[in-house]
Amino acid sequence: MEQSISFLTAGFIWSAILMLVIWSVVWKAVALWHAAKRGEKIWFIALMFINTAGLLEIIYLALVAKIWSQKIIPVVPPSPTAPVAPTSAPATPVTTPAPTTPAPVPEVSQSNLTNQ
């Protein structure tokens, strides 16, 4: 009986360690990505080498990178009864230049070449 309890306990401990490692790796990857994107070398190095099971990473993301404080403004489509604003047209009309024809090339005959 004692052997089966220790086996279950060991299985639970290994499962908990695996879940903690996955938790930590996910938070570390997100925090390192944000630190690299923001060009924060000191934070990147600190986050890379200090292992706190995701706590330092969450603190960095919440307080320094402030990824959760960005306000999301919902896009509301205009109502069908609202007047539609005209699109901005250029102040001066755009004119295209008239196509130019190449200058005529004088014809050269074989008799003109031999006489010279």
Protein Blocks (a to p, Z undefined) as FASTA:
>chain_A
ZZmmmmmmmmmmmmmmmmmmmmmmmmmmmmmmmmmmnopaklmmmmmmmcgehmmmmmmm
mmmnommlpccdddddddfkbccddddddfbdcdddddddddddddddfklmmmZZ
